[in-house]
Structures are given as structure tokens and as C-alpha cells.
């Protein structure tokens, strides 16, 4: 069990394990939760078409990457839903809230964030949000910059109601 939690944390932070499956009960992929135009408005510059990273992932995690065309700015949205996890993963006791809690514990100390979802915190590599059976991670770059924290909050305000 401890090993699967560690793997879950690595997947959520690095995004290096594969991704698949459509979002249950919502958009068919996380790139549909936030439009290219919305990202351009939020960061104040043009971005490339969003990139859905799809491969196989037993956690059901899906990610979408938006990269600016004229700078190194980026926005990455990662979503893990309990309903998208493989039956084997769910049978082992994993869920989006469990992975969120484990991540929060392993990244401790973290900075709590009030007013977003059911629970939220700042930790590597961005803003972590739990809403029901959905774990959302918003990465926008260096979170020690106030402008990046503001951007992550603005994105969360748009995304959380759409989950």
C-alpha cells in the first residue's frame, strides 16, 4: 500500500506515467475544461494549442499542457478522479481523496489555501485542490512568484465549478 501511494505521488508531481480515459461526467479531456482563449486571457499572451498527454495510467490521471508562444510561461492541468481509476487500483483502497491526502502528507509542510474546493494547498509543483472525488493540480511555474500564485487561483476559480 505504501508503495502504491509513493507511485501515485510521483505520477502526480512529475506526470511521467501514462494517461488515458475520458473524464467521467464532464469534459472528454482536461483540455476541454479550460479553453486556449481563456488561458491566453489569463496569462496575457498567445499560447499553443493545448496538448493532451494520453497514455495508460491505472490512476486515471489526465493532464493538459498550455505553453506560451513568446515566452517560457506554461499552464498544466492535472486531474485524477476516483471513477477513472482502474478497478484494481480502487480495490487496493486508492481514491482521489486518498492520493490527495497522501500527497499533502508527503509534501509537508504545505501552505493551506482557503476557499477553493473542499481542501487546497500550495506544494511542489503548484496548487493542489480536492473537490469531492476529484484531485486537481494546477502548475503555472515558480509558485514563489505572487503573479503565478494569482494565476493559479484564477484558474482554480474557473475549473473547480466545472469538475
C-alpha positions as CSV (number, residue, x, y, z in Angstrom):
1,X,0.0,0.0,0.0
2,X,2.8,2.4,0.9
3,X,4.5,1.6,-2.4
4,X,1.3,2.4,-4.4
5,X,1.0,5.8,-2.6
6,X,4.5,6.7,-3.4
7,X,3.9,5.8,-7.1
8,X,0.8,7.9,-7.0
9,X,2.7,10.9,-5.6
10,X,5.4,10.5,-8.3
11,X,2.8,10.4,-11.1
12,X,1.0,13.5,-9.8
13,X,4.1,15.5,-9.3
14,X,6.1,14.5,-12.4
15,X,3.4,13.5,-14.7
16,X,5.7,10.8,-16.1
17,X,3.3,7.8,-16.0
18,X,1.0,7.4,-19.0
19,X,-2.6,8.8,-19.2
20,X,-5.9,7.6,-20.7
21,X,-9.6,7.5,-20.5
22,X,-12.1,10.4,-20.7
23,X,-13.2,12.4,-17.8
24,X,-16.2,10.8,-16.2
25,X,-19.3,13.0,-16.0
26,X,-17.5,16.0,-17.6
27,X,-15.4,17.1,-20.5
28,X,-13.9,14.3,-22.5
29,X,-10.4,15.6,-21.6
30,X,-8.9,18.2,-19.2
31,X,-8.0,20.4,-22.2
32,X,-11.8,20.9,-22.6
33,X,-12.1,22.3,-19.1
34,X,-10.1,25.4,-19.9
35,X,-10.1,26.8,-23.4
36,X,-7.0,28.1,-25.2
37,X,-8.6,31.5,-25.3
38,X,-9.2,31.5,-21.5
39,X,-5.5,30.7,-20.9
40,X,-4.4,33.4,-23.3
41,X,-6.6,35.9,-21.4
42,X,-5.3,34.8,-18.1
43,X,-1.6,34.9,-18.9
44,X,-1.8,37.9,-21.3
45,X,-0.2,36.2,-24.3
46,X,-0.8,33.7,-27.0
47,X,-0.4,30.0,-26.3
48,X,0.0,27.0,-28.5
49,X,-2.9,24.6,-28.9
50,X,-3.4,22.6,-25.7
51,X,-1.6,19.3,-25.5
52,X,-3.4,16.3,-24.0
53,X,-1.0,13.8,-22.7
54,X,-2.7,10.4,-23.3
55,X,-1.2,7.0,-22.4
56,X,-2.2,4.3,-20.0
57,X,-2.3,5.2,-16.3
58,X,-4.1,3.0,-13.7
59,X,-4.7,6.1,-11.6
60,X,-6.8,7.6,-14.3
61,X,-4.8,10.8,-14.2
62,X,-5.1,13.1,-17.2
63,X,-3.0,16.2,-18.0
64,X,-3.3,19.1,-20.4
65,X,-0.4,21.5,-21.1
66,X,-0.7,25.0,-22.5
67,X,2.6,26.7,-23.5
68,X,3.1,30.3,-24.4
69,X,4.3,31.1,-27.9
70,X,6.5,34.0,-27.0
71,X,7.9,33.1,-23.6
72,X,8.6,30.2,-21.2
73,X,5.2,30.5,-19.4
74,X,3.1,27.4,-19.1
75,X,-0.1,26.1,-17.5
76,X,-0.5,22.5,-16.8
77,X,-3.8,21.0,-15.5
78,X,-3.7,17.5,-13.9
79,X,-6.9,15.7,-12.9
80,X,-7.2,12.5,-11.0
81,X,-10.8,11.2,-10.4
82,X,-11.7,8.1,-8.4
83,X,-14.1,7.0,-11.1
84,X,-11.4,7.0,-13.7
85,X,-9.0,4.7,-11.7
86,X,-8.7,1.1,-12.7
87,X,-10.8,-1.4,-10.7
88,X,-7.6,-2.9,-9.3
89,X,-6.4,0.5,-8.0
90,X,-9.7,1.2,-6.4
91,X,-9.8,-2.3,-4.9
92,X,-6.5,-1.6,-3.2
93,X,-8.1,1.3,-1.4
94,X,-7.0,4.2,-3.6
95,X,-9.2,7.1,-4.4
96,X,-8.6,10.7,-5.5
97,X,-9.1,11.9,-1.9
98,X,-6.7,9.3,-0.6
99,X,-4.0,10.2,-3.1
100,X,-4.6,13.9,-2.3
101,X,-4.2,13.3,1.4
102,X,-1.0,11.2,0.9
103,X,0.5,13.8,-1.4
104,X,-0.3,16.5,1.2
105,X,1.3,14.5,4.0
106,X,4.4,13.6,1.9
107,X,4.9,17.2,0.8
108,X,4.6,18.5,4.4
109,X,5.0,21.3,5.3
110,X,2.5,22.7,2.9
111,X,0.7,26.1,2.8
112,X,-3.1,25.7,3.2
113,X,-5.3,27.7,0.8
114,X,-8.8,28.6,2.0
115,X,-11.9,28.9,-0.2
116,X,-11.0,26.6,-3.1
117,X,-12.8,23.2,-3.4
118,X,-13.1,21.0,-0.3
119,X,-9.4,21.5,0.6
120,X,-6.4,23.1,-1.1
121,X,-2.7,23.7,-0.5
122,X,0.4,25.1,-2.1
123,X,3.1,22.5,-2.5
124,X,5.5,21.3,-5.2
125,X,4.8,21.8,-8.1
126,X,1.7,24.1,-7.7
127,X,-1.8,24.5,-6.3
128,X,-3.3,21.2,-5.2
129,X,-7.1,21.1,-4.9
130,X,-9.5,18.4,-3.7
131,X,-13.2,18.6,-4.7
132,X,-15.3,15.5,-3.9
133,X,-13.7,12.6,-5.7
134,X,-11.5,14.8,-7.9
135,X,-7.9,15.8,-7.3
136,X,-6.8,18.8,-9.3
137,X,-3.2,20.0,-9.6
138,X,-2.5,23.4,-11.3
139,X,1.1,24.1,-12.3
140,X,2.0,27.6,-13.6
141,X,5.7,27.9,-12.8
142,X,7.6,29.2,-9.8
143,X,5.0,29.4,-7.0
144,X,7.2,31.8,-5.0
145,X,6.2,34.5,-7.5
146,X,3.0,36.3,-6.5
147,X,1.8,36.6,-10.1
148,X,2.0,32.8,-10.6
149,X,0.0,32.2,-7.4
150,X,-2.6,34.7,-8.5
151,X,-2.8,32.9,-11.9
152,X,-3.2,29.5,-10.3
153,X,-6.0,30.9,-8.1
154,X,-7.8,32.4,-11.2
155,X,-7.5,29.1,-13.0
156,X,-8.9,27.2,-10.0
157,X,-11.8,29.6,-9.7
158,X,-12.7,28.7,-13.3
159,X,-12.0,25.0,-13.1
160,X,-13.4,23.8,-9.8
161,X,-17.1,24.6,-10.7
162,X,-16.6,22.7,-14.0
163,X,-15.4,19.5,-12.3
